[in-house]
């Protein structure tokens, strides 16, 4: 049982057992409690004798057993070790820092702790033998199932950062950069450097702020904070504008890249189309060359048969003569005869001798030497079994013809006298038919001669025997060739002219179409960019409106908080001031009364003495000077002050009348600061300044 407890709580009991992180330590602790703690039944008294599922008689609870002594630390020891390592590293740079020394217990292997190193563990042999027969397939399944998740959960995705120790009373700057991680600010760029510099400036500015404990510096602190806030907002606006410019440049780059991709796609399509056209052109050229070769061969064959005396092919003669095509074909046909064709020659006496041929002919039946071929009869029925119209018509004509001879014989018997007249008429008709037929043949021959007149002339030129005719033909030939040459030259000139005109027209049309297409694309891109710019401007305005709204809300909230703070401070200050004022006034009144009485009595005596003395020495001019000085220094200023107060009171009455006339929400009037009775700077109706003389 001790061995089981030690193996279960080895992560806490064994000081040499090391885990990689605090997470593994927590997992091992939870696993040890799950293995050691037991479940026990806790009866429910209300439903103790119930057999229903939804009213169970008991509930299962985990009974926690804690065999680990309380003096053993259950925390993860890696954090303390890292803290000590960080202190040791820091001590190298700061010698004044003292590190607590770790004292290890004396092992004393040969003394009192000898039993720890020479004790044998008692193993349960039954469990040991049972563990040996665990099927390997289960272990392989467990390994294959747990290995990927283990590797993924233990993968290090962020560079290791060692533990640090902050000396008391110091705020290191590196702690302000904790939010910067690898891939999110590290390695630092120009933007991160600017942020760090701004943070340093802000800390320096915060150090220059007056403390909150000094009530006389609160206004100055507020002004400095408002100025810094304005600077922050200005920097934020500049930053937003730069971000908008970066987004606009990115949008332009994307549009440019899309245009380049579109151009590349068009070029690839044009290349593919050009390649297909070139393939079609090559195929057409090959076909034209093949047809040209065939036409040349036909012309050569026709040239050999100009007089139309060329005999047809005689297969028997070809195979009896060994220099014919079957034995010696032309290699251009693509057939190369076998050199050993003599093996297939048939040598038979019935074919090589005359007597053999006679014997062979005598031995053959009459059906072979005198074939009898009968023409196949045409079917008179269709596929559906009906008689065709032509067969029906032939049948009807046959029946009519069978009926005709009987009527003729009867007519000849009755009219024998008319035979001679009919015979003469028939002979005349036959003669007329022969004349008409001869004339038709003559017309046909004339039309054929007219159609083939050029061929006849060509034959006459080739077969002319007279020298005069040949000379005439040569002269006609030269004239014809000259005319053909002139016609060819004229056609060549016209073709060149048409080619140049077509080239110029095509160039102009292509330039015009290219210009129009580019202008269309430019207009479309310009409209698209204008639309994007309008959207960006609209979004910028919306964001500016949101920022201004948030700014107004924050300013209003700040004014409310300042007013609340001012009122609270004012209440506390007023109570303290009133108390102190009462105490001080009481004391001051008592002392001042006594001192004033004494001083008045003393001054009165002195003034009385001086007055009596001056009365005795004063002249008439000095009396007038005293009166004038009293009038100019006391009477006239007092009257002027009374006039100024009267004008201020009238100005306040006018301002109050204007304020009543102008509509203004009560909420805003309630949040306004107290105004001056003379200037009216914070009045809701507007800014009114009353200039006093």
Secondary structure in CASP SS format (residue, H / E / C, confidence):
PFRMAT SS
TARGET T0000
AUTHOR 0000-0000-0000
METHOD secondary structure of the structure
MODEL  1
X C 1.00
X H 1.00
X H 1.00
X H 1.00
X H 1.00
X H 1.00
X H 1.00
X H 1.00
X C 1.00
X H 1.00
X H 1.00
X H 1.00
X H 1.00
X C 1.00
X C 1.00
X C 1.00
X C 1.00
X C 1.00
X C 1.00
X C 1.00
X C 1.00
X H 1.00
X H 1.00
X H 1.00
X H 1.00
X H 1.00
X H 1.00
X H 1.00
X H 1.00
X H 1.00
X H 1.00
X H 1.00
X H 1.00
X H 1.00
X H 1.00
X H 1.00
X C 1.00
X E 1.00
X E 1.00
X E 1.00
X E 1.00
X E 1.00
X E 1.00
X C 1.00
X C 1.00
X C 1.00
X C 1.00
X C 1.00
X C 1.00
X C 1.00
X C 1.00
X C 1.00
X C 1.00
X C 1.00
X C 1.00
X C 1.00
X C 1.00
X E 1.00
X E 1.00
X E 1.00
X E 1.00
X E 1.00
X E 1.00
X C 1.00
X C 1.00
X C 1.00
X C 1.00
X C 1.00
X C 1.00
X C 1.00
X C 1.00
X C 1.00
X C 1.00
X C 1.00
X C 1.00
X C 1.00
X C 1.00
X H 1.00
X H 1.00
X H 1.00
X H 1.00
X H 1.00
X H 1.00
X H 1.00
X H 1.00
X H 1.00
X H 1.00
X H 1.00
X H 1.00
X H 1.00
X H 1.00
X H 1.00
X H 1.00
X C 1.00
X C 1.00
X C 1.00
X C 1.00
X C 1.00
X C 1.00
X C 1.00
X C 1.00
X C 1.00
X C 1.00
X C 1.00
X C 1.00
X C 1.00
X C 1.00
X C 1.00
X C 1.00
X C 1.00
X C 1.00
X C 1.00
X C 1.00
X H 1.00
X H 1.00
X H 1.00
X H 1.00
X C 1.00
X C 1.00
X C 1.00
X C 1.00
X C 1.00
X C 1.00
X C 1.00
X H 1.00
X H 1.00
X H 1.00
X H 1.00
X H 1.00
X H 1.00
X H 1.00
X H 1.00
X C 1.00
X C 1.00
X C 1.00
X H 1.00
X H 1.00
X H 1.00
X H 1.00
X H 1.00
X H 1.00
X H 1.00
X H 1.00
X H 1.00
X H 1.00
X H 1.00
X H 1.00
X H 1.00
X H 1.00
X H 1.00
X H 1.00
X H 1.00
X H 1.00
X C 1.00
X C 1.00
X C 1.00
X C 1.00
X C 1.00
X C 1.00
X C 1.00
X C 1.00
X C 1.00
X C 1.00
X C 1.00
X C 1.00
X C 1.00
X C 1.00
X C 1.00
X C 1.00
X C 1.00
X C 1.00
X C 1.00
X H 1.00
X H 1.00
X H 1.00
X H 1.00
X H 1.00
X C 1.00
X C 1.00
X C 1.00
X E 1.00
X E 1.00
X C 1.00
X E 1.00
X E 1.00
X E 1.00
X C 1.00
X C 1.00
X C 1.00
X H 1.00
X H 1.00
X H 1.00
X H 1.00
X H 1.00
X H 1.00
X H 1.00
X H 1.00
X H 1.00
X H 1.00
X H 1.00
X H 1.00
X H 1.00
X H 1.00
X H 1.00
X H 1.00
X H 1.00
X H 1.00
X H 1.00
X C 1.00
X C 1.00
X C 1.00
X C 1.00
X C 1.00
X C 1.00
X H 1.00
X H 1.00
X H 1.00
X H 1.00
X H 1.00
X H 1.00
X H 1.00
X H 1.00
X H 1.00
X H 1.00
X H 1.00
X H 1.00
X H 1.00
X H 1.00
X H 1.00
X H 1.00
X H 1.00
X H 1.00
X H 1.00
X H 1.00
X H 1.00
X H 1.00
X H 1.00
X H 1.00
X H 1.00
X H 1.00
X H 1.00
X H 1.00
X H 1.00
X H 1.00
X H 1.00
X H 1.00
X H 1.00
X H 1.00
X H 1.00
X H 1.00
X H 1.00
X H 1.00
X H 1.00
X H 1.00
X H 1.00
X H 1.00
X H 1.00
X H 1.00
X H 1.00
X H 1.00
X H 1.00
X H 1.00
X H 1.00
X H 1.00
X H 1.00
X H 1.00
X H 1.00
X H 1.00
X H 1.00
X H 1.00
X H 1.00
X H 1.00
X H 1.00
X H 1.00
X H 1.00
X H 1.00
X H 1.00
X H 1.00
X H 1.00
X H 1.00
X H 1.00
X H 1.00
X H 1.00
X H 1.00
X H 1.00
X H 1.00
X H 1.00
X H 1.00
X H 1.00
X H 1.00
X H 1.00
X H 1.00
X H 1.00
X H 1.00
X H 1.00
X H 1.00
X H 1.00
X H 1.00
X H 1.00
X H 1.00
X H 1.00
X H 1.00
X H 1.00
X H 1.00
X C 1.00
X C 1.00
X C 1.00
X C 1.00
X C 1.00
X C 1.00
X C 1.00
X C 1.00
X C 1.00
X C 1.00
X H 1.00
X H 1.00
X H 1.00
X H 1.00
X H 1.00
X H 1.00
X C 1.00
X C 1.00
X C 1.00
X C 1.00
X C 1.00
X C 1.00
X C 1.00
X C 1.00
X C 1.00
X C 1.00
X H 1.00
X H 1.00
X H 1.00
X C 1.00
X C 1.00
X C 1.00
X C 1.00
X C 1.00
X C 1.00
X C 1.00
X H 1.00
X H 1.00
X H 1.00
X H 1.00
X C 1.00
X C 1.00
X C 1.00
X C 1.00
X H 1.00
X H 1.00
X H 1.00
X H 1.00
X C 1.00
X H 1.00
X H 1.00
X H 1.00
X H 1.00
X H 1.00
X H 1.00
X H 1.00
X H 1.00
X H 1.00
X H 1.00
X C 1.00
X C 1.00
X H 1.00
X H 1.00
X H 1.00
X H 1.00
X C 1.00
X C 1.00
X C 1.00
X C 1.00
X C 1.00
X C 1.00
X C 1.00
X C 1.00
X C 1.00
X C 1.00
X C 1.00
X E 1.00
X C 1.00
X C 1.00
X C 1.00
X C 1.00
X C 1.00
X E 1.00
X C 1.00
X H 1.00
X H 1.00
X H 1.00
X H 1.00
X H 1.00
X H 1.00
X H 1.00
X H 1.00
X H 1.00
X H 1.00
X H 1.00
X H 1.00
X H 1.00
X H 1.00
X H 1.00
X H 1.00
X H 1.00
X H 1.00
X H 1.00
X H 1.00
X H 1.00
X H 1.00
X H 1.00
X H 1.00
X H 1.00
X H 1.00
X C 1.00
X H 1.00
X H 1.00
X H 1.00
X H 1.00
X H 1.00
X H 1.00
X H 1.00
X H 1.00
X H 1.00
X H 1.00
X H 1.00
X H 1.00
X H 1.00
X H 1.00
X H 1.00
X H 1.00
X H 1.00
X H 1.00
X H 1.00
X H 1.00
X H 1.00
X H 1.00
X H 1.00
X H 1.00
X H 1.00
X H 1.00
X H 1.00
X H 1.00
X H 1.00
X H 1.00
X H 1.00
X H 1.00
X H 1.00
X H 1.00
X H 1.00
X H 1.00
X C 1.00
X H 1.00
X H 1.00
X H 1.00
X H 1.00
X H 1.00
X H 1.00
X H 1.00
X H 1.00
X H 1.00
X H 1.00
X H 1.00
X C 1.00
X C 1.00
X C 1.00
X H 1.00
X H 1.00
X H 1.00
X H 1.00
X H 1.00
X H 1.00
X H 1.00
X H 1.00
X H 1.00
X H 1.00
X H 1.00
X H 1.00
X H 1.00
X H 1.00
X H 1.00
X H 1.00
X H 1.00
X H 1.00
X H 1.00
X H 1.00
X H 1.00
X H 1.00
X H 1.00
X H 1.00
X H 1.00
X H 1.00
X H 1.00
X H 1.00
X H 1.00
X H 1.00
X H 1.00
X H 1.00
X H 1.00
X H 1.00
X H 1.00
X H 1.00
X H 1.00
X H 1.00
X H 1.00
X H 1.00
X H 1.00
X H 1.00
X H 1.00
X H 1.00
X H 1.00
X H 1.00
X H 1.00
X H 1.00
X H 1.00
X H 1.00
X H 1.00
X H 1.00
X H 1.00
X H 1.00
X H 1.00
X H 1.00
X H 1.00
X H 1.00
X H 1.00
X H 1.00
X H 1.00
X H 1.00
X H 1.00
X H 1.00
X H 1.00
X H 1.00
X H 1.00
X H 1.00
X H 1.00
X H 1.00
X H 1.00
X H 1.00
X H 1.00
X H 1.00
X H 1.00
X H 1.00
X H 1.00
X H 1.00
X H 1.00
X H 1.00
X H 1.00
X H 1.00
X H 1.00
X H 1.00
X H 1.00
X H 1.00
X H 1.00
X H 1.00
X H 1.00
X H 1.00
X H 1.00
X H 1.00
X H 1.00
X H 1.00
X H 1.00
X H 1.00
X H 1.00
X H 1.00
X H 1.00
X H 1.00
X H 1.00
X H 1.00
X H 1.00
X H 1.00
X H 1.00
X H 1.00
X H 1.00
X H 1.00
X H 1.00
X H 1.00
X H 1.00
X H 1.00
X H 1.00
X H 1.00
X H 1.00
X H 1.00
X H 1.00
X H 1.00
X H 1.00
X H 1.00
X H 1.00
X H 1.00
X H 1.00
X H 1.00
X H 1.00
X H 1.00
X H 1.00
X H 1.00
X H 1.00
X H 1.00
X H 1.00
X H 1.00
X H 1.00
X H 1.00
X H 1.00
X H 1.00
X H 1.00
X H 1.00
X H 1.00
X H 1.00
X H 1.00
X H 1.00
X H 1.00
X H 1.00
X H 1.00
X H 1.00
X H 1.00
X H 1.00
X H 1.00
X H 1.00
X H 1.00
X C 1.00
X C 1.00
X H 1.00
X H 1.00
X H 1.00
X H 1.00
X H 1.00
X H 1.00
X H 1.00
X H 1.00
X H 1.00
X H 1.00
X H 1.00
X H 1.00
X H 1.00
X H 1.00
X H 1.00
X H 1.00
X H 1.00
X H 1.00
X H 1.00
X H 1.00
X H 1.00
X H 1.00
X H 1.00
X H 1.00
X H 1.00
X H 1.00
X H 1.00
X H 1.00
X H 1.00
X H 1.00
X H 1.00
X H 1.00
X H 1.00
X H 1.00
X H 1.00
X H 1.00
X H 1.00
X H 1.00
X H 1.00
X H 1.00
X H 1.00
X H 1.00
X C 1.00
X C 1.00
X C 1.00
X C 1.00
X H 1.00
X H 1.00
X H 1.00
X H 1.00
X H 1.00
X H 1.00
X C 1.00
X C 1.00
X C 1.00
X C 1.00
X C 1.00
X C 1.00
X C 1.00
X C 1.00
X C 1.00
X C 1.00
X C 1.00
X C 1.00
X C 1.00
X C 1.00
X C 1.00
X C 1.00
X C 1.00
X C 1.00
X C 1.00
X C 1.00
X C 1.00
X C 1.00
END
